[in-house]
Amino acid sequence: MSKHDLQKEYDQIPVPQAALQERIRQGIKQGKREQQIKRPKRLRRLVVSTGLAASLLITSTFVIPSFATAMAKVPLLGQMYRPFLEQENTGTAIGQKQLATTIHQVASDQGIDIQVIDAYYDGATIGMNLIATVVPDVKPEIRSGLYELFKGDQRFAGTETKEVVQFKQVKGIWQARIEYTLGEIKLQDKIQIPVVLTDVFGVHGNWTFNVPVKRLPVTEQVYGTTVKNPIYRTDITLNRLIQGKGSTSFDYTTRSPKKERARVEMTLLDQFGKEIIRNWTWSTQSVKRTKTATEAVEQSRLILGNYVIPKGSYLLQPSLRIDLKTQPIPLTKPLPYREQSETHPLKMEITSIETTSEQVVVEFSTNSRSSQFDTKLDIRNSMYLLKGTEPPDGREIKAKVTVLDADKQTFRATFQLPEPSEHTREEYYLETGYSNTLVNTPLELQPIPFTVD
């Protein structure tokens, strides 16, 4: 399929942008009410290429089901969305097996009643099912609620979460499900879950619950298997398997250079290397992160919801993404200017920066293994010009990218200034986009073998 045909199918997908924007607006509005606003640091933007589009959207706080369904029908992208649609979540399996505990807690505010009808605690996952009654007739994009778990609970300090839950009408009843992965190393048998909902169906209020859950019986298997990747200076240890009634969890530890943030995604394979389930980053919880004199040690937990792994031999296939912090560089920087991770083989070199009163032209090379199309897309979306290192209004000047030499992987980025400047070289800074291209270029590590007894 040509790029034109792929773009045409992509453009025809009915994405509910209003829903996305409204939920973000609700979150920002609620956050401003509850805490003092600090000026945020510039956020690293993950660039969407064909090889990463699905995982980036699923990594977001929420996924719009109609969009995921539509994307599953698009060639190339569809094969990445289908595992997400088929996997669903732990609550799906718990509901089918009727293992949730009846709760019946009701909270009323602003004329809207919300009830927690049942809850569950399976493996390392907690969840609850809600229904809402006496709700206003509102647009689809605000049929949701902003909720916060563990607010004010010192036992879970630092793990509190604030997210959006979507309500769906099933047989005339508005239903929703909240699900959360616990980040404790030692999991408790019983937990009280403080829950606060606000901005429900577009109405600001306060619906507070304290939901008790008892952990369902689990099977745990300890491994301690370490696979080393000396080329990438990254070792991964599979610590244990937690098998619940509706989910499978893996605890593992990553050791990597402390200057760089290593993010590991896992794919579950059978013993012959055939893919069973691909992990999207939304289902991985960072349990604990520490640093030694030379390395960073991160303990993580991977949750495969609605999946109980059968007995047999398997492989966990890790892929490594390096999240490297970089700073915009002045246009007066001595050239050539090279950027390269300690761990990742990806290189970028700025060879020339030419300035006039109206534009800046940057020539650079990279050894990216991505196609020219994806490389241009990466750079176009992540390389930008800044007036100063942190403009107060957040303005960024995007580049027009052209290929100079396809074989040598050399490119030219041209930035048109919004207004003429007599001191272009002194006033403007360049964000090279290297860190974004780096995090968008995963490395395949050695697989980890294990057996489920």
N, C-alpha and C positions, 0 to 999 in steps of 0.2 A: 504494500500500500504506500502511495506517495505521501510526502509531507502535506501536500495540498489537501488530499482526501482525508488524512488524519485530522488536520486542522478543521476541515469542514464538519466532520462528525462531532468533533469536540465543541465547536461553536453552537451546534444545534442542541446540545444537552440542556434541558431546562433546569438550571441551577437557581435555587431560591435565594438570590443575593440579599433580598430584604431580610430574610430570616437570619442570615449570618450577621448582617450589620446590626439588626435589632438586639440580638443576644449579646454581641460585644458591647453595644451601648448600655444594656442593662447592667452588665458586669462592671463597666467603668463607673456608671452612676452609683451603684451600690458601694463600690470601693471608696468613692469619694466621701460618702456619708460616714464611713466607719473608720477611716484612718487618714492621717495627715499625708497629703500628696507630696512626694519628693520628686525632683526632676529625674526622670529615668535615664539610664545610660542608653546609648545607641544600641538597638537590638540587632543581633546578627540575623540576616534574612536568608533562609534556606531557599535556594533557587530551584524552581520546578522544571526538571527536564523529563523526558519520556521515561527514563529509568528510575525516577524518584518521585514522580507526581503522586502516586498513591500513598506511599509511606508518609509523605509530608502532611497530606491532608488528614490522614488517620491519626497522626501524632498530635493534631490539634485537640483542644479541650473537648470538642464534640464533633460528631460526623453527621451530616444531614443524610438520612437514609436514602431519599430519592436521588441525591447526587451520587452516592456510592453505587446504587443500583444502575444508574445511567452509565457511570464510568465502567461498570463491569461489562457493558455491551460494546465498549470501544476496543478495537483491536489493539494489541500491545499493552495498553493500560488495563484492559479487562482482566487479563490473566493475573494481575496483581491485586485487583479488588475482590475477586471471587473468594479467596481464602478468608477474607475479613467477613464477607456476607455469610459464608457457610459456618464460620466459627461461632459467631454471636457471642454470648457471655455465659458466665457460670450460672446465673439465675435461670437461664433457659432450661438447663439440665435439672436444676433443683426443682423447678416448677413441674417439669414432666414427671419427676419421681415423687412429687408431693412431699418434699422433705423440709419445706420452710416452716417456721414456727409462727403460729397465729399470734398477732399482737393487738390489733384493735385500739390504737391510740388515735384520738381525734383532736385537731386544733382548728379553731375558727378565728378569722379576722377579716375585716372589710367585707363581710357577707359571704366569704368563700370558706367552705369546709374542706380540710385535707385530712385524710386518714391513712395511717400506716397499717395495712391489713396483715402483713406478715414480714418476716425477716429471716436471714440465713447467714451462716458463718461456715464456709466450706474451704478447707485447706488454708490458704492465706488470703481468702477473699470474703468480705462482708457485703451484704446487700439487703435491700428492702424494697417492697412493692407498695406503691401509693395509689390512692384514688382521690379525685377531687369532685366535689359536687357544688351546686349553686354557683357555677362559674359564668362569667359574662360572655357574650357572643363577640369574640374578637377575631382578628385576622390570624391566619395560620402561623405567621412568623413570630407571634408573641404567645402562642399556646405552650408556654414553658415556664420554668421557675428557676431562680437562682438559689442554690443551696450551699450551706457550709457545714462540714463535718468537724467534730472535735473542737469547736470554738470554745476557748477558755479552759479546755481540759489539759492540765499540765502534764498528764501522762503521755500525751501525744504532741507535746510542744515541738514545733518545727515540721510536723507532718499534716497540719491542718490543710484542708483543701476547699476551694470555692469554685464551683462549676455550675453548668447549666444542665437541667434535666428537662427532657421533652415529653409533654403529655400527648397521648394518642387516644382517640375515642374508639373503644371496642364495645360493640353492642350497646351503644348509648352511654357508656361509662368512661370517664376520662381517667386513664391509667398512666403510670410512670414507674420507672425503676431506677434506683440509685445503687451503684456498685462501686466498690473501692478495694484496692489492694493494700493490705497492711504492710508497713515497712519495718516491723520489729524483727530482730533476729530470733528472739525467743517468743514464740506465739503463745498467748494466753488461751485458756479453755473457755473463759466467759468474758464478755466485754459489754459495757454500757456505752452506747453510741449517742452523743449529743448531736442533734440535727436542727438546723435553723433554715427555713425557707423564706425567701423574700422575693419581691417583684414577680408574683405569680399571676399568669394571664394578664400581664401588663399592669397589675395593681400592686402597689407597694404596701407591704404589711409584715407581719411577724407570725410565723407558724413554727412553734418550737416543740421538739420531741426529745425523749431520752429512751432510746430503744435498746432493750436487753437482747443479747444473742449468745447462744451456746454453740460451741464448735461441734460440728458433726464428726463422727469417727474418721480418722485418717490413717493412711499407711505411709511411713517414712522409710527411706532407704538412703544410707550414707555411702558416699563414694570416695571423695578426696582425690580424684583423678586430675592431674595437671598435664596440660599440653603446652609445650613451649614453642614460641615463634620468634627465634633469635633475630631473624632479619628485620622484623618490625618491633623488636624489643618489647613484646607483649606476651604475657603468660596468662592462661585462663585455667582455673581450677573448678571443676564441677563438684560442689560440696554435697548436695543432697537432693533427693526427689521427695516431694510432698504430694501424695495422691489422695484427693478428696472424693466425694460422691459425684461431683459434677465438674471437676477441674483437675489439672495437673500443674504443679509448680516446680520450678528448678531454682535452687539457690546456687550461685556461682560467684567466683571472685576473679577480678581482673587486676593484673599488675602491669603498669606501664610507666614511661617517664613522667615525672611529676609536673614538668612544665607544660604538658599537653593533656587535654581532657580526652580520654579514650571512651568511646561509646560503642558498646557491643550489641549487635542484634543477632538473634539465633534463628536457625531453621532446623526443624526436627525432620530427620531423614530415617528411612528404614535401613537395615544392615547392608542393603545393596546400593544405597545412595539416592533412592527415590524420595522426593519431597512429600512429607505428610502435612505439615503445617509450617507456614512461614510466620515468624514473629514480627509484628509491627511494634514500634517503640512505645505505643500507648500502653502496652500490656507488661512493660518492664518497670520495676520499681527499684530505685537506688536505695538500698537499705542503710549503708554506712560507707563513708568515704574518709580515708585517712591518708597522711603522707609521711614518708620516712625521709632520710637524708637524700635518697636518690630516686625514689619511685612513689607513685600514687597507687593506693590500694583501694579498690571499690568493690563492695559486696552488693550484689544485685539479685533481684528475684524476677524470674520470668513466669507469667501466668498464662496458661493455655485454657481459656474458658470453654465450657461445654465439650470438654474432651477428657476422658479418663484413659490413660495409656494402658494398653494390654501388655501382658507378659511377652518378653522377647528381647532381641538385641537391636540397638538403635545407634544413631549418630546424632550429635548436636553440631551443626555447622555454624561456627561464628563468623560474622563479618564485622570489620572494625572501621569505625568512622572517627577521625581525629578532629576535635574541635579546638582550634588554635586561636588564641587571642592575638589580634594584630591592631596596630594603630595607623590612622591615615598618615601618609608621608608628605613632607613639603615638596613642592615642585623644584626646590633648589637642591634636593638630595643628590649627592654625587652618583653618577651612573658609570657602569651598569649597576642596577640595584636588584639583588637576588633574594628570593624568599623560598625557604624549604623547611619542612618539618624535620625534627630529629628522627621521626619514626616513619613517615610516609615518603615514598619516592617521588611524589609530585613536586615539580619545580616550576617556578615562574621567574622571569627576568625582565625587568624594565630596561630597555636599551636606549630609548630616546624620549625626551619630552620637549616639544616645541610649543612656544606660546606666542600669541599675538594679543592685541587688545580685545579681540572678539572670540577667540577660540583657543583650545588646548588640544594638542595632538600627541598621543602616547603610542609608542610602538613597543611591543613586548613579544615574548615567546614563552611557550609552555611545552612540557612533555606529556600533557594529558592524553590518556588513551581513549578519551571520548571522541565521538564523531565531531566533525567540524560544526555541524548543526548544533549539537549539544554544547560544545565549547563556546560558540558564539552566544548561545542563549545564556549560559552561565555568566559570561563576562558582561553581556548587555544588562543583566539584571543585578549584578553584584559589584561591578566596577563603577564608581561614580566620583564626581568632583564636588568638593565642599569649599565654601567660602569660610575659612577658619576651620578648626578641627571639630567644632560642635556648634553649628548654626542654631541660633535661638528659635527659629521657626522650622527647623528640621528640613530645609530645602536641600535637595540633592540634584545634581545635574547628571542625567543619564548619557551614555555614550552611544554613538553609532559605530558599530564594529564591522570591519572588513578584513578579509583574509589576504595577507601579503604573499605567503608561500605555504601551500598546503602540506608539502612534504616536510618542511622545516618547522611547521606549526608556529609561524609568525603572524602577528595580527596588528591592526592599527585601530585605536579607539579615538574618535573625534568628539570633543565636547564643545558645544556652542554656548557661550556665556550669555546669561540673560540680559546683560547690559555691558557696554564697553568698559574696560578697566585699563588704567595706565600702569598698574602694578600687579598684573596677573600672576606672575611667578611668586611674588611675595604673599599675595592675598589668599591664594587657593591651595588646597591640599587634595591629595589623591588617595582614595580607598581602592586598593588594587584588586580586590575581589578574591585574592588568593585563599583566604580562610574559608570563604563560601564554597569555592570550587573544591577545596580540600575535603570539607565535610560532606560534599556531594559525591565524593569518589571513594567508595568503600573498598576495603582490602579483605580478601578471603583468607581466613586463617586455617590452621590445621583442624580437622574435625575431632570431636571428643567422643570416643566410643563408650557406651554404657549398656547395662543389661537390667531389665525390670524383672524381678523374681516373682 
